[in-house]
Amino acid sequence: MKQWYLALVGLLLFSACTMVDSQEQTNRVVCTTGIIADAAQELLKGQDSISVEALMGPGVDPHLYKASQGDIEKLMQADLIIYNGLHLEGKMAELFEKMKRKNKLAVAEAIPAERLINNSDFIGAFDPHVWFDLELWAIAVQSMANKLKEQYPDLSEKIDFNAERYLQEIKDLHVELGKLIRQIPEKQRFLITAHDAFKYYGMQYGLEVKGLQGISTSSEYGIRDVSNLAQFVYQQEIKAIFVESSIPKRAINAVQDAVQDLGGKVDLGGELYSDALGAADGAAGTYLGMVRTNTNTIVAALK
């Protein structure tokens, strides 16, 4: 299966290269996730001549995403490709490796390794969900600003101005989140979700986090995983557990049913946005809006 996919990638790259050679390509930044694209748009605010595009829209799981021919054409036409790295875009890793001539940035890999969480799913790898620690995401955003200035040196002053403003907004939200989480009684500070995307968030803001699946949604869960998590929820008398916008609800529904079988009761606390933003016109349609929306949902369900 992997050999077939690599062969397809090679064929598509050849096709895309042929197309791009006949076109003039300027002023296009292509990002993998909406979270990354939102940051790039903030850094390039006021520069309408530069197009910023995300390959993955609302509700799309980056762990399982496979690039289409159209995606590869967009990547080949880009001035700059910005992706998360740390194996978040698992199915696309080989594609980025093959695009050696393209200007690329893996934003999460700018964060010092000692500040990253080890990924128990893969030996020697790290948890890629760094955007849920706003201090870490500020490092990633600054690396993005530096790369954009390198790509568009004439815009350096404007990018610096936007970066200072946006990083202050991230810092302000970081302080706000701490205050909100402290509204939850200490004995109720448990965050139970479909997959283990919120470890950075939990470490930063004082929540114990458990997911039914591992850090990547490519890992499978079984009856024992459901039973073990249900036992934990029942024993800790946790009030609510959460579904995720990019993962089918049946996983968390199974945990809720298992808690009920034990004689307990746990509510569905609402939907969290983990690996993807919400709809563009909604409260979670930006990175800052997504994090604030998640926190409000968590606090309302647990306090």
BAMARLO-180684 format. One line per field, with one value per residue (C-alpha): residue in three letters; chain; y, z, x. Coordinates in Angstrom, 3 decimals. Layout:
BEGIN
r [ALA_...]
c [A_...]
north [Y_...]
up [Z_...]
east [X_...]
This chain:
BEGIN
r [MET_LYS_GLN_TRP_TYR_LEU_ALA_LEU_VAL_GLY_LEU_LEU_LEU_PHE_SER_ALA_CYS_THR_MET_VAL_ASP_SER_GLN_GLU_GLN_THR_ASN_ARG_VAL_VAL_CYS_THR_THR_GLY_ILE_ILE_ALA_ASP_ALA_ALA_GLN_GLU_LEU_LEU_LYS_GLY_GLN_ASP_SER_ILE_SER_VAL_GLU_ALA_LEU_MET_GLY_PRO_GLY_VAL_ASP_PRO_HIS_LEU_TYR_LYS_ALA_SER_GLN_GLY_ASP_ILE_GLU_LYS_LEU_MET_GLN_ALA_ASP_LEU_ILE_ILE_TYR_ASN_GLY_LEU_HIS_LEU_GLU_GLY_LYS_MET_ALA_GLU_LEU_PHE_GLU_LYS_MET_LYS_ARG_LYS_ASN_LYS_LEU_ALA_VAL_ALA_GLU_ALA_ILE_PRO_ALA_GLU_ARG_LEU_ILE_ASN_ASN_SER_ASP_PHE_ILE_GLY_ALA_PHE_ASP_PRO_HIS_VAL_TRP_PHE_ASP_LEU_GLU_LEU_TRP_ALA_ILE_ALA_VAL_GLN_SER_MET_ALA_ASN_LYS_LEU_LYS_GLU_GLN_TYR_PRO_ASP_LEU_SER_GLU_LYS_ILE_ASP_PHE_ASN_ALA_GLU_ARG_TYR_LEU_GLN_GLU_ILE_LYS_ASP_LEU_HIS_VAL_GLU_LEU_GLY_LYS_LEU_ILE_ARG_GLN_ILE_PRO_GLU_LYS_GLN_ARG_PHE_LEU_ILE_THR_ALA_HIS_ASP_ALA_PHE_LYS_TYR_TYR_GLY_MET_GLN_TYR_GLY_LEU_GLU_VAL_LYS_GLY_LEU_GLN_GLY_ILE_SER_THR_SER_SER_GLU_TYR_GLY_ILE_ARG_ASP_VAL_SER_ASN_LEU_ALA_GLN_PHE_VAL_TYR_GLN_GLN_GLU_ILE_LYS_ALA_ILE_PHE_VAL_GLU_SER_SER_ILE_PRO_LYS_ARG_ALA_ILE_ASN_ALA_VAL_GLN_ASP_ALA_VAL_GLN_ASP_LEU_GLY_GLY_LYS_VAL_ASP_LEU_GLY_GLY_GLU_LEU_TYR_SER_ASP_ALA_LEU_GLY_ALA_ALA_ASP_GLY_ALA_ALA_GLY_THR_TYR_LEU_GLY_MET_VAL_ARG_THR_ASN_THR_ASN_THR_ILE_VAL_ALA_ALA_LEU_LYS]
c [A_A_A_A_A_A_A_A_A_A_A_A_A_A_A_A_A_A_A_A_A_A_A_A_A_A_A_A_A_A_A_A_A_A_A_A_A_A_A_A_A_A_A_A_A_A_A_A_A_A_A_A_A_A_A_A_A_A_A_A_A_A_A_A_A_A_A_A_A_A_A_A_A_A_A_A_A_A_A_A_A_A_A_A_A_A_A_A_A_A_A_A_A_A_A_A_A_A_A_A_A_A_A_A_A_A_A_A_A_A_A_A_A_A_A_A_A_A_A_A_A_A_A_A_A_A_A_A_A_A_A_A_A_A_A_A_A_A_A_A_A_A_A_A_A_A_A_A_A_A_A_A_A_A_A_A_A_A_A_A_A_A_A_A_A_A_A_A_A_A_A_A_A_A_A_A_A_A_A_A_A_A_A_A_A_A_A_A_A_A_A_A_A_A_A_A_A_A_A_A_A_A_A_A_A_A_A_A_A_A_A_A_A_A_A_A_A_A_A_A_A_A_A_A_A_A_A_A_A_A_A_A_A_A_A_A_A_A_A_A_A_A_A_A_A_A_A_A_A_A_A_A_A_A_A_A_A_A_A_A_A_A_A_A_A_A_A_A_A_A_A_A_A_A_A_A_A_A_A_A_A_A_A_A_A_A_A_A_A_A_A_A_A_A_A_A_A_A_A_A_A_A_A]
north [0.000_2.395_1.585_2.286_5.633_6.672_5.737_7.883_10.790_10.512_10.502_13.500_15.427_14.849_16.005_19.066_20.020_19.903_22.199_24.647_25.034_26.687_29.170_32.149_31.517_34.377_35.519_32.278_30.715_27.242_25.827_22.393_23.205_26.079_26.771_27.481_29.406_31.650_32.623_33.287_35.503_37.471_37.991_39.100_41.237_44.195_42.458_41.506_40.678_37.515_34.568_32.301_28.972_25.978_22.512_21.161_22.805_22.745_19.314_17.671_15.254_15.999_12.671_10.772_13.361_12.293_14.882_15.013_15.886_19.359_19.725_18.739_21.251_23.985_22.975_23.018_26.482_27.967_30.440_28.965_25.809_25.951_22.791_21.676_18.845_16.383_13.865_15.684_15.376_11.693_10.697_13.683_13.264_11.482_14.202_17.000_15.015_14.650_18.385_19.228_22.264_24.021_26.639_24.958_25.490_22.982_25.453_23.055_21.975_25.479_24.689_23.407_19.636_19.875_21.691_19.029_16.057_12.595_10.722_7.331_6.097_6.357_5.915_8.984_11.199_14.103_15.117_17.495_19.363_22.275_24.979_24.135_25.617_29.269_29.962_27.259_28.418_31.918_30.390_28.723_31.982_33.869_31.257_31.742_35.502_35.041_32.734_35.090_37.972_35.804_35.029_38.597_40.908_44.044_43.333_42.815_45.949_45.160_41.517_42.630_45.027_42.296_39.779_42.104_42.714_39.067_37.717_40.156_38.843_35.291_36.365_38.078_34.987_32.811_34.867_34.751_30.950_30.523_32.598_30.671_27.218_28.230_28.499_24.687_23.017_21.221_17.802_18.266_19.305_16.265_16.600_13.397_13.464_11.178_11.331_12.566_16.034_18.186_17.141_20.506_22.308_20.208_20.682_24.434_25.087_22.424_19.730_15.969_14.868_11.441_10.414_7.223_7.053_7.957_11.151_10.166_9.163_6.505_4.478_2.235_1.784_-1.420_-2.673_-2.672_0.973_1.947_-0.083_1.357_4.944_4.365_2.930_6.038_8.390_6.434_6.259_9.950_10.952_13.114_15.280_15.532_14.153_15.743_14.916_16.450_18.126_16.114_12.656_10.599_10.820_7.062_6.790_9.039_7.720_4.257_5.579_7.277_4.022_2.047_4.471_3.981_0.191_0.656_2.446_5.939_8.938_11.280_14.044_14.968_18.345_19.600_19.624_20.661_21.739_19.834_19.413_21.783_25.150_25.573_27.165_30.423_32.458_30.859_31.606_28.906_30.041_31.540_30.133_32.529_31.974_28.195_28.120_30.506_28.532_25.264_26.731_28.203_24.825_22.969_25.386_25.452_21.646_21.014_23.830]
up [0.000_0.927_-2.276_-4.313_-2.552_-3.104_-6.769_-7.074_-5.336_-7.745_-10.746_-9.468_-8.680_-12.216_-13.606_-11.358_-12.183_-15.890_-15.358_-13.115_-15.465_-17.989_-15.496_-13.596_-9.902_-7.415_-4.121_-2.924_0.522_0.929_4.423_5.464_8.294_8.894_12.195_10.363_7.552_10.084_11.605_8.163_7.293_10.512_9.748_6.177_7.103_4.768_1.970_-0.435_-3.183_-1.303_-1.316_1.758_1.373_3.657_2.127_5.022_5.848_8.954_10.495_8.510_10.367_9.382_10.745_8.044_5.243_1.832_-0.721_-3.925_-7.325_-6.884_-3.552_-5.087_-7.885_-5.297_-3.343_-6.459_-7.398_-3.948_-3.054_0.420_1.989_5.706_7.582_11.202_11.156_14.021_11.933_12.307_8.553_8.661_5.188_3.582_5.145_2.092_-0.164_1.709_1.643_-2.135_-2.696_-2.002_-4.257_-2.617_0.115_3.192_6.910_9.572_12.250_15.209_14.657_15.626_19.228_21.387_21.807_25.603_25.599_23.526_24.849_23.868_21.661_23.209_19.885_18.105_19.667_19.207_18.076_19.717_20.237_17.336_18.940_20.064_19.297_22.505_24.581_23.591_24.754_22.404_19.568_19.933_19.148_16.053_14.932_15.319_13.181_10.587_10.649_10.143_7.178_5.581_5.887_4.224_1.397_1.063_2.277_1.012_3.529_6.546_8.375_7.893_8.942_12.088_12.913_12.448_14.405_17.412_17.443_16.963_19.513_22.067_21.342_21.916_25.182_26.357_25.578_27.441_30.596_30.009_29.700_33.028_34.747_33.066_33.942_37.591_37.695_37.542_40.985_41.293_41.729_38.397_36.298_34.006_30.228_28.491_24.686_21.668_20.950_22.927_21.368_24.515_26.500_25.974_26.959_30.101_31.170_30.651_32.277_34.976_33.614_33.644_30.062_28.753_25.230_24.008_21.047_21.088_19.866_16.261_15.121_12.981_16.189_16.822_20.045_21.249_23.823_26.543_25.850_26.146_29.354_30.973_30.193_31.374_34.666_35.151_34.414_36.784_39.631_39.410_39.108_36.089_35.077_31.323_28.416_25.008_21.340_18.702_15.467_13.340_14.841_14.637_17.817_18.179_20.112_22.954_22.786_23.509_26.643_27.797_27.347_29.230_32.172_32.237_32.260_35.405_37.088_36.586_34.520_32.455_30.149_26.727_27.521_23.938_20.848_20.947_18.012_18.185_14.851_12.739_13.030_12.915_10.078_8.847_9.880_13.352_16.748_16.223_12.706_13.800_15.983_18.860_18.516_18.468_21.660_23.445_22.293_23.497_26.884_27.333_26.437_28.887_31.747_31.249_31.317_34.248_36.719]
east [0.000_2.803_4.724_1.596_1.117_4.748_4.494_1.370_3.108_6.033_3.709_1.756_4.926_6.181_2.857_2.762_6.357_5.556_2.586_4.428_7.370_5.037_3.555_4.815_4.212_4.437_2.930_1.371_1.772_0.266_-0.301_-1.467_-3.885_-6.253_-4.485_-1.227_-2.929_-4.675_-1.314_0.170_-2.794_-2.325_1.356_0.564_-2.443_-2.761_-0.833_-3.609_-1.135_-0.089_-2.454_-2.574_-4.351_-4.969_-5.203_-7.277_-10.569_-12.798_-13.291_-10.471_-8.184_-4.542_-3.285_-5.183_-5.210_-3.924_-2.883_-4.902_-3.469_-4.936_-3.123_0.191_-0.275_-0.927_2.172_4.324_3.039_3.686_6.422_6.431_4.969_4.231_3.327_3.283_5.799_6.438_4.453_1.125_0.597_1.493_0.320_2.092_5.558_6.971_5.581_7.364_10.607_10.371_9.775_13.412_13.556_10.622_10.917_9.375_8.935_7.856_6.747_6.535_10.119_11.285_10.327_13.229_13.043_13.227_9.867_8.124_6.164_7.371_4.927_4.213_2.786_6.162_9.592_11.778_8.903_7.098_3.481_2.705_-0.256_1.931_-0.654_-2.533_0.286_0.100_3.661_4.935_2.727_4.199_7.611_6.142_4.517_7.786_9.552_6.828_7.347_11.093_10.526_8.007_10.487_13.104_10.676_9.337_12.142_10.378_7.592_9.842_8.720_5.027_5.490_7.328_4.484_1.870_3.929_4.269_0.510_-0.462_2.029_0.630_-2.878_-1.623_0.004_-3.187_-5.258_-2.759_-3.381_-7.148_-7.150_-5.410_-8.093_-10.905_-9.535_-9.188_-12.991_-13.144_-12.921_-9.595_-11.212_-13.029_-10.031_-10.093_-10.271_-11.434_-11.493_-11.590_-7.855_-4.877_-4.554_-4.688_-1.598_0.144_-3.043_-3.399_0.225_0.068_-3.307_-3.524_-5.845_-5.301_-5.874_-6.813_-7.801_-9.400_-7.037_-3.374_-1.745_-2.475_-5.948_-4.273_-3.904_-6.892_-8.815_-10.447_-12.924_-10.261_-9.400_-13.065_-13.438_-10.304_-11.283_-14.856_-13.536_-11.402_-14.324_-16.584_-14.063_-13.162_-16.833_-16.022_-18.963_-18.416_-16.404_-15.945_-16.285_-13.996_-14.991_-12.540_-13.305_-16.525_-18.618_-19.008_-15.724_-16.816_-20.372_-18.923_-17.199_-20.405_-22.357_-19.687_-19.863_-23.622_-23.129_-21.026_-23.919_-22.550_-23.496_-21.360_-22.564_-21.248_-19.741_-19.805_-17.636_-13.982_-11.841_-8.585_-6.781_-8.879_-10.579_-14.330_-16.296_-14.775_-17.824_-18.076_-16.556_-13.900_-13.006_-9.664_-6.903_-7.563_-11.304_-10.872_-8.803_-11.157_-14.220_-12.691_-11.894_-15.349_-16.864_-14.620_-15.213_-18.988_-19.168_-16.831_-17.376]
